[in-house]
Amino acid sequence: MTLSRRNFLKGSVATAIAANGLTLFPAGKVFAADTQVIPSASHYGPFKAVVKEGKLIGVQPLNDVDPFPTEMLTKGILSRTYADTRIKYPMVRKSLLEDPLGDHNPHLRGKEPFVRVDWDTAIALTAFCIARTIEKHGNEAVFSSSYGGWSHSGLNRPQTLQGRFFNLIGGQSICAGDYSAGASEVILPHVIGDMEVYSPQTAWKIVEENTEAVLFIGCDPWKTNRIEFRVADHSMQKHWEAFKEKGIKFISINPQKTQTDKALDSEMINIRPNTDTALFTAMSYHLCKTGKNDKAYLDKYTVGFDKYLDYLMGKEDGIEKTPKWAEEITGLPAAKIIEIAELCVTKRTQIAAGWALQRADHGEMIHWSIINFAAIAGKIGKPGEGAGFSWHYGNGGMPTSGKRMPIGLSQGRNPITKTCPVVMISDMLNNPGKAFTRDGSNLSLPKAKLIYNAGNNLLSHQQDTNELIDALNKNIDTIICQDPWWCATAKYSDIVLPTTTTLERDDITSGGTYSNNKIYAMRKVVEPVGESLDDYEIFSRLAFMLNVHKEFTDGKTMYQHIKASYESSDATDDFKTFWQSGITHLSTPDDANSFVRHGDFYADPEKNPLHTPSGKIELYSETLAKFKANECPAMPQWMPPFEWLGNAKKDQVHVLSPHPWMRLHSQMANADVNSHESVDGRQIVLINKDDAAARGVKDGDVVEVHNDRGALLAGARITDEAMPGVIYIHEGAWLQLDEKGRCNSGSINMLTSSKTTSGLAQATSANTCLAYFKKCTDVLTPNKAYEPPQIVKSKFQVDIWALQLGKRLKAVAAEQGPRQSPGEKLFYGSCTLCHAAPHPSDFTYKQWKGITTSMFPRAGLNDKDRQLVLDFLKKNAKTE
């Protein structure tokens, strides 16, 4: 019996695993000589793969390292490895294969069958399409949608290798920012001198010893700490449980009761989505009006309070931002707003805000309004108090080792400076060259003609899917996708290059986003499925075609790169020992347990100023006032979103798209564990019981959710843990359109808007979304999102000579670029792995100093390395 998602869904997970010889083995089990136990690691945790006769038969979690291994590791990795959705061979869409020089019918993407080709043909066609695009339109026309790097937890991620290859042949246009925290990462360096959203939090020990109350705002650490960008070790639960036992009070401001709230018995306060800025504005008003604001703190640590106070008191608009004013907006009683504000000043309170809050219209305002409130209350920098924006990720609170981590392959500087904010991809396609602003700079969108997508599911990430598909088909000549699975992006591509999974390649990574206390070997577990190749090999072959093979590989195999990477770290075990055991531990100094977020600034703001223009917390920003960015004022203000419950039409509900429980975005959607997220194979939609009853919807029904942007079908799951008027569809379901144009799988971005937050960050407003829902009575087919596309045979043979490949490649082959300085190599090798490598000119040097304060510990650079990077950034940063 072939292991597939369908087989798993036919019966219980345990039955399917047993039928296929796959087992979750206990950590201490000893195996016979014919069975290999190979150490590896993933986003879902470290593990030992159990392999017999070349086949993966099970996994052993490492309980001494990972106390709470998730089912994504123990079951999901197994089921997706040999899934029906694996891309086993290079594929080319039929029209492109049969007429590469002519019209290859882009409107048939997602509908037309694919044809299997050999690797030589696939590489030749890929090189031809790249060369033709550069020859006709320049390197700017090659656009990378491979921004995320989440497909692989090793250092040598697909988008990093892609950047390395294209930067050697003249560069590519790239994405800017990200979907995760795009608004706050731009505005907070102006406000508090750091991105904050990607920064270490106050150490657990300090919280346990000092904190009396924790205020969660849209924050669910129990769920979102299950995965990490590198390797999760799930160490946070025991600390939160210890806080609960100690008697710390937990309050959760959220439209939904989360898993964290259940575990910690949080007091629930339901709030209308997208109204948190109004809440904290009114809380700030209350403290100022009643004289409970910390005047001494404001004088010493902040600037701009006088202007913000004028706003609170309504001196310009005539509206005092009272709790009663906020009651009409948030739905919270004024008395409750006052109660929360009073609690924060009478108890040592740690505010923990999630990233999801700022994925909304005017998203720049929310985290800023929280910072302003925390400063007015005199909290920031005090032990166990203040505001933190990464408690829900990377085991926020883990002490940082400060050790040097392995360094990856450098992407190198990109000769093309054109970028497109990730949310504006459809806008870029429809309006090439359009002028826009971002972070005070006047820019223009790239003129893209080819999209290269490695390790990223663009059709899952991007908002307003219908708009995106239409823009791709009308404006893009070629879409090339490298991926292990037939996700939607692969199905809508022209050339599909099958890559290995993390189990089918060697790599190296580190443990803990913030802790940096472990290095893991990601050893190859099984041979590649079908003819799939790892990304390093694919780009090496393309580099050979374009005459930069030596520069791309540095004359080394991947194994040699891994060895050199390990030996550049502070690890003390020799490489052979490490590679055999799969893990090495690095010590953490005792004083790391005493870290307080912004504690040095609080202790001595003159000696340790923030990296803002004033060196202080900016409650009002003169810099932003000069920018005059559209819809982004110079201080946090409540501005009604373009869609919210305050302007909803009859029967409309607010749709939120939180992170799923058993997926990493769209990863694991094709695994057996996705059954936790689905009803009859479709993504679940969580609906309040009263909303469901009013529309005649019962648990398990297929529901159609729709608005002017699109429609989807989802499986109803009725709950009393979500507030009325709000429904929840977890992001990441794969796309499959039925004959009526509805997503038959429940992909949320059929409904979301591509409108950006403002002219400052140009970030996503995905959580600003209204829609209608009803029971669906016209389901046309089962969900086919997790089935491969039609593949046909063709007698057509590509005439390589007719492509004039040699002439084209010679015309675009790049000369060897400038020699990189040591600091530049470190910057592009260690500090730019998360997303598309930023340009040094994206920030001023002062901002870079603030950002790298958090970036350097995560990157694992020692003091000497840090100075080299700062020297490089100082020479190339944006002019202040």
DAJO-V108145 format. One record per residue. RES is the residue in three letters. PSI is psi in whole degrees, -180 to 180 (999 if undefined). Layout:
# DAJO-V108145
<<RES | PSI> <RES | PSI>>
This chain:
# DAJO-V108145
<<MET | 131> <THR | 132> <LEU | 122> <SER | 165> <ARG | -38> <ARG | -40> <ASN | -39> <PHE | -40> <LEU | -14> <LYS | -30> <GLY | -165> <SER | 157> <VAL | -42> <ALA | -42> <THR | -44> <ALA | -41> <ILE | -44> <ALA | -40> <ALA | -27> <ASN | 9> <GLY | 18> <LEU | 135> <THR | 143> <LEU | 106> <PHE | 142> <PRO | 153> <ALA | -32> <GLY | 4> <LYS | 139> <VAL | 137> <PHE | 160> <ALA | 168> <ALA | -23> <ASP | 5> <THR | 128> <GLN | 143> <VAL | 112> <ILE | 123> <PRO | 142> <SER | -173> <ALA | 160> <SER | 175> <HIS | -25> <TYR | -4> <GLY | 166> <PRO | 158> <PHE | 171> <LYS | 125> <ALA | 135> <VAL | 117> <VAL | 131> <LYS | 128> <GLU | 40> <GLY | -1> <LYS | 141> <LEU | 121> <ILE | -7> <GLY | 178> <VAL | 152> <GLN | 116> <PRO | 158> <LEU | 90> <ASN | -24> <ASP | -17> <VAL | -40> <ASP | 98> <PRO | -19> <PHE | 67> <PRO | 137> <THR | 165> <GLU | -19> <MET | -35> <LEU | -51> <THR | -22> <LYS | -41> <GLY | -45> <ILE | -38> <LEU | -50> <SER | -28> <ARG | -14> <THR | -45> <TYR | 29> <ALA | 158> <ASP | -25> <THR | 2> <ARG | 138> <ILE | 112> <LYS | -22> <TYR | 156> <PRO | 140> <MET | 146> <VAL | 135> <ARG | 140> <LYS | -46> <SER | -40> <LEU | -41> <LEU | -42> <GLU | -10> <ASP | 63> <PRO | -24> <LEU | -10> <GLY | -151> <ASP | 114> <HIS | 29> <ASN | 64> <PRO | -23> <HIS | -12> <LEU | 1> <ARG | 137> <GLY | -6> <LYS | -37> <GLU | 149> <PRO | 164> <PHE | 159> <VAL | 132> <ARG | 136> <VAL | 168> <ASP | 169> <TRP | -36> <ASP | -43> <THR | -43> <ALA | -45> <ILE | -41> <ALA | -44> <LEU | -40> <THR | -47> <ALA | -39> <PHE | -47> <CYS | -40> <ILE | -50> <ALA | -42> <ARG | -41> <THR | -47> <ILE | -41> <GLU | -42> <LYS | -37> <HIS | -8> <GLY | 167> <ASN | -26> <GLU | -29> <ALA | -13> <VAL | 115> <PHE | 130> <SER | 119> <SER | 11> <SER | 61> <TYR | -23> <GLY | -46> <GLY | 5> <TRP | -11> <SER | -15> <HIS | 133> <SER | 3> <GLY | 176> <LEU | -33> <ASN | 69> <ARG | 157> <PRO | -45> <GLN | -27> <THR | -45> <LEU | -36> <GLN | -45> <GLY | -41> <ARG | -46> <PHE | -53> <PHE | -33> <ASN | -23> <LEU | -18> <ILE | 24> <GLY | -4> <GLY | 180> <GLN | 154> <SER | 145> <ILE | 170> <CYS | 156> <ALA | 145> <GLY | -166> <ASP | 171> <TYR | -22> <SER | -54> <ALA | 42> <GLY | -34> <ALA | -46> <SER | -33> <GLU | -19> <VAL | -44> <ILE | -34> <LEU | -30> <PRO | -30> <HIS | -28> <VAL | -43> <ILE | 7> <GLY | 11> <ASP | 158> <MET | -29> <GLU | -46> <VAL | -20> <TYR | 34> <SER | 151> <PRO | 147> <GLN | 167> <THR | 138> <ALA | 148> <TRP | -45> <LYS | -40> <ILE | -42> <VAL | -48> <GLU | -36> <GLU | -21> <ASN | -33> <THR | 138> <GLU | -26> <ALA | 144> <VAL | 128> <LEU | 105> <PHE | 131> <ILE | 107> <GLY | 39> <CYS | 127> <ASP | 73> <PRO | -31> <TRP | -34> <LYS | -51> <THR | -12> <ASN | 2> <ARG | -20> <ILE | 158> <GLU | 164> <PHE | -32> <ARG | -107> <VAL | 120> <ALA | 140> <ASP | 6> <HIS | 51> <SER | 1> <MET | -28> <GLN | -42> <LYS | -32> <HIS | -46> <TRP | -38> <GLU | -37> <ALA | -37> <PHE | -42> <LYS | -45> <GLU | -33> <LYS | -22> <GLY | 11> <ILE | 135> <LYS | 136> <PHE | 131> <ILE | 135> <SER | 120> <ILE | 108> <ASN | 145> <PRO | -13> <GLN | 143> <LYS | 120> <THR | 173> <GLN | -36> <THR | -44> <ASP | -39> <LYS | -43> <ALA | -33> <LEU | 6> <ASP | 47> <SER | 146> <GLU | 125> <MET | 134> <ILE | 104> <ASN | 134> <ILE | 147> <ARG | 134> <PRO | 146> <ASN | 15> <THR | 12> <ASP | -32> <THR | -41> <ALA | -39> <LEU | -53> <PHE | -27> <THR | -46> <ALA | -36> <MET | -41> <SER | -42> <TYR | -47> <HIS | -44> <LEU | -42> <CYS | -41> <LYS | -34> <THR | 3> <GLY | 18> <LYS | 4> <ASN | 150> <ASP | 93> <LYS | -40> <ALA | -40> <TYR | -46> <LEU | -41> <ASP | -37> <LYS | -34> <TYR | -3> <THR | 163> <VAL | 156> <GLY | 8> <PHE | -37> <ASP | -41> <LYS | -39> <TYR | -37> <LEU | -40> <ASP | -40> <TYR | -46> <LEU | -40> <MET | -1> <GLY | 29> <LYS | -29> <GLU | -45> <ASP | -3> <GLY | 11> <ILE | 112> <GLU | 135> <LYS | 60> <THR | 163> <PRO | -33> <LYS | -39> <TRP | -45> <ALA | -28> <GLU | -41> <GLU | -26> <ILE | -48> <THR | -24> <GLY | 0> <LEU | 137> <PRO | 144> <ALA | -37> <ALA | -37> <LYS | -38> <ILE | -44> <ILE | -42> <GLU | -44> <ILE | -44> <ALA | -42> <GLU | -41> <LEU | -42> <CYS | -27> <VAL | -18> <THR | -19> <LYS | 153> <ARG | 105> <THR | 130> <GLN | 119> <ILE | 127> <ALA | 104> <ALA | 138> <GLY | 165> <TRP | -30> <ALA | -30> <LEU | -41> <GLN | 4> <ARG | 63> <ALA | 162> <ASP | 133> <HIS | 37> <GLY | -20> <GLU | -23> <MET | -31> <ILE | -52> <HIS | -31> <TRP | -42> <SER | -33> <ILE | -42> <ILE | -44> <ASN | -44> <PHE | -46> <ALA | -35> <ALA | -42> <ILE | -34> <ALA | -5> <GLY | 42> <LYS | -34> <ILE | 127> <GLY | -9> <LYS | 148> <PRO | 122> <GLY | 13> <GLU | -176> <GLY | -161> <ALA | 131> <GLY | 145> <PHE | 20> <SER | 31> <TRP | -22> <HIS | 5> <TYR | 144> <GLY | 26> <ASN | 47> <GLY | 128> <GLY | -14> <MET | 134> <PRO | 147> <THR | 134> <SER | -33> <GLY | 6> <LYS | 158> <ARG | 125> <MET | 166> <PRO | 148> <ILE | 133> <GLY | -180> <LEU | 136> <SER | 134> <GLN | -31> <GLY | 161> <ARG | 137> <ASN | 119> <PRO | -21> <ILE | 124> <THR | -3> <LYS | 130> <THR | 161> <CYS | 120> <PRO | 137> <VAL | -34> <VAL | -17> <MET | 17> <ILE | -46> <SER | -41> <ASP | -42> <MET | -44> <LEU | -39> <ASN | -24> <ASN | 64> <PRO | 135> <GLY | 0> <LYS | 139> <ALA | 142> <PHE | 168> <THR | 149> <ARG | 124> <ASP | 43> <GLY | -2> <SER | 143> <ASN | 118> <LEU | 175> <SER | 148> <LEU | 147> <PRO | 159> <LYS | 84> <ALA | 141> <LYS | -19> <LEU | 136> <ILE | 128> <TYR | 125> <ASN | 107> <ALA | 117> <GLY | 36> <ASN | 136> <ASN | 80> <LEU | -42> <LEU | -6> <SER | -41> <HIS | -45> <GLN | 137> <GLN | 155> <ASP | 73> <THR | -41> <ASN | -43> <GLU | -42> <LEU | -49> <ILE | -43> <ASP | -42> <ALA | -40> <LEU | -47> <ASN | -30> <LYS | -25> <ASN | -13> <ILE | 128> <ASP | -42> <THR | 136> <ILE | 123> <ILE | 130> <CYS | 128> <GLN | 120> <ASP | 153> <PRO | -22> <TRP | 155> <TRP | 63> <CYS | 176> <ALA | -38> <THR | -40> <ALA | -43> <LYS | -26> <TYR | 17> <SER | 171> <ASP | -40> <ILE | 130> <VAL | 119> <LEU | 115> <PRO | 126> <THR | 160> <THR | 157> <THR | 176> <THR | -22> <LEU | -10> <GLU | 20> <ARG | 161> <ASP | 145> <ASP | -175> <ILE | 149> <THR | 180> <SER | 163> <GLY | 131> <GLY | 118> <THR | -41> <TYR | -28> <SER | -39> <ASN | 48> <ASN | 8> <LYS | 147> <ILE | 133> <TYR | 140> <ALA | 128> <MET | 79> <ARG | 147> <LYS | 130> <VAL | -45> <VAL | 164> <GLU | 153> <PRO | 142> <VAL | 133> <GLY | -131> <GLU | 23> <SER | 146> <LEU | 155> <ASP | 161> <ASP | -35> <TYR | -42> <GLU | -42> <ILE | -49> <PHE | -27> <SER | -41> <ARG | -41> <LEU | -38> <ALA | -37> <PHE | -43> <MET | -35> <LEU | 19> <ASN | 31> <VAL | 26> <HIS | -44> <LYS | -43> <GLU | -38> <PHE | -45> <THR | -16> <ASP | 24> <GLY | 20> <LYS | 151> <THR | 167> <MET | -39> <TYR | -42> <GLN | -37> <HIS | -43> <ILE | -45> <LYS | -45> <ALA | -38> <SER | -47> <TYR | -44> <GLU | -12> <SER | -7> <SER | -180> <ASP | 13> <ALA | 145> <THR | -23> <ASP | 146> <ASP | 160> <PHE | -40> <LYS | -43> <THR | -46> <PHE | -48> <TRP | -32> <GLN | -43> <SER | -30> <GLY | -5> <ILE | 144> <THR | 144> <HIS | 145> <LEU | 139> <SER | 153> <THR | 127> <PRO | 150> <ASP | -35> <ASP | -13> <ALA | -24> <ASN | -5> <SER | 11> <PHE | 133> <VAL | 126> <ARG | 121> <HIS | 23> <GLY | -39> <ASP | -41> <PHE | -44> <TYR | -39> <ALA | -37> <ASP | 88> <PRO | -21> <GLU | -42> <LYS | -31> <ASN | 64> <PRO | 156> <LEU | 162> <HIS | 49> <THR | 166> <PRO | -36> <SER | -15> <GLY | 1> <LYS | 176> <ILE | 127> <GLU | 99> <LEU | -26> <TYR | 135> <SER | 115> <GLU | -33> <THR | -47> <LEU | -30> <ALA | -38> <LYS | -32> <PHE | -38> <LYS | 43> <ALA | 141> <ASN | 128> <GLU | 26> <CYS | 93> <PRO | 174> <ALA | 6> <MET | 160> <PRO | 123> <GLN | 149> <TRP | 124> <MET | 126> <PRO | 134> <PRO | 163> <PHE | -25> <GLU | 128> <TRP | 173> <LEU | -17> <GLY | -18> <ASN | 19> <ALA | 145> <LYS | 169> <LYS | 131> <ASP | -1> <GLN | 147> <VAL | 159> <HIS | 132> <VAL | 120> <LEU | 150> <SER | 72> <PRO | 169> <HIS | 141> <PRO | 166> <TRP | -36> <MET | 26> <ARG | 164> <LEU | 95> <HIS | -116> <SER | -4> <GLN | 142> <MET | -1> <ALA | -27> <ASN | 15> <ALA | 164> <ASP | -31> <VAL | -14> <ASN | -12> <SER | -24> <HIS | -24> <GLU | 4> <SER | 159> <VAL | 118> <ASP | 41> <GLY | -3> <ARG | 151> <GLN | 139> <ILE | 153> <VAL | 122> <LEU | 127> <ILE | 134> <ASN | 140> <LYS | -35> <ASP | -40> <ASP | -40> <ALA | -45> <ALA | -37> <ALA | -22> <ARG | 10> <GLY | 29> <VAL | 133> <LYS | 160> <ASP | 130> <GLY | -11> <ASP | 152> <VAL | 129> <VAL | 138> <GLU | 124> <VAL | 131> <HIS | 153> <ASN | -167> <ASP | -18> <ARG | -26> <GLY | -172> <ALA | 155> <LEU | 160> <LEU | 136> <ALA | 164> <GLY | 125> <ALA | 131> <ARG | 113> <ILE | 139> <THR | 157> <ASP | 13> <GLU | 8> <ALA | 142> <MET | 152> <PRO | 148> <GLY | -1> <VAL | 131> <ILE | 161> <TYR | 124> <ILE | 110> <HIS | 137> <GLU | 156> <GLY | -5> <ALA | 142> <TRP | 157> <LEU | 137> <GLN | 116> <LEU | 135> <ASP | -176> <GLU | -17> <LYS | 4> <GLY | 10> <ARG | 146> <CYS | 116> <ASN | -4> <SER | -21> <GLY | 31> <SER | 117> <ILE | -31> <ASN | 2> <MET | -24> <LEU | -27> <THR | 161> <SER | 147> <SER | 8> <LYS | 138> <THR | 166> <THR | -45> <SER | 180> <GLY | 0> <LEU | -66> <ALA | -26> <GLN | 46> <ALA | 176> <THR | 144> <SER | 36> <ALA | -32> <ASN | 7> <THR | 96> <CYS | 124> <LEU | 149> <ALA | 171> <TYR | 156> <PHE | 154> <LYS | 162> <LYS | 134> <CYS | 127> <THR | 7> <ASP | 48> <VAL | 129> <LEU | -40> <THR | 165> <PRO | 165> <ASN | 124> <LYS | 16> <ALA | -28> <TYR | 31> <GLU | 147> <PRO | 160> <PRO | 174> <GLN | 133> <ILE | 126> <VAL | 164> <LYS | 150> <SER | 137> <LYS | -5> <PHE | 134> <GLN | 128> <VAL | 129> <ASP | 97> <ILE | -38> <TRP | -37> <ALA | -23> <LEU | -12> <GLN | 47> <LEU | -44> <GLY | -44> <LYS | -43> <ARG | -44> <LEU | -40> <LYS | -36> <ALA | -29> <VAL | -7> <ALA | 130> <ALA | 149> <GLU | 161> <GLN | 130> <GLY | 178> <PRO | 149> <ARG | 133> <GLN | 140> <SER | 161> <PRO | -40> <GLY | -37> <GLU | -42> <LYS | -43> <LEU | -41> <PHE | -50> <TYR | -16> <GLY | -26> <SER | -30> <CYS | 1> <THR | 29> <LEU | -23> <CYS | -47> <HIS | -160> <ALA | 138> <ALA | 123> <PRO | 156> <HIS | 144> <PRO | -28> <SER | 4> <ASP | -25> <PHE | 158> <THR | 165> <TYR | -38> <LYS | -41> <GLN | -42> <TRP | -37> <LYS | -38> <GLY | -44> <ILE | -43> <THR | -18> <THR | -38> <SER | -33> <MET | -41> <PHE | -46> <PRO | -38> <ARG | -37> <ALA | -20> <GLY | 47> <LEU | 141> <ASN | 178> <ASP | -40> <LYS | -45> <ASP | -41> <ARG | -42> <GLN | -37> <LEU | -42> <VAL | -44> <LEU | -38> <ASP | -42> <PHE | -45> <LEU | -37> <LYS | -37> <LYS | -21> <ASN | 6> <ALA | 165> <LYS | 140> <THR | 134> <GLU | 999>>
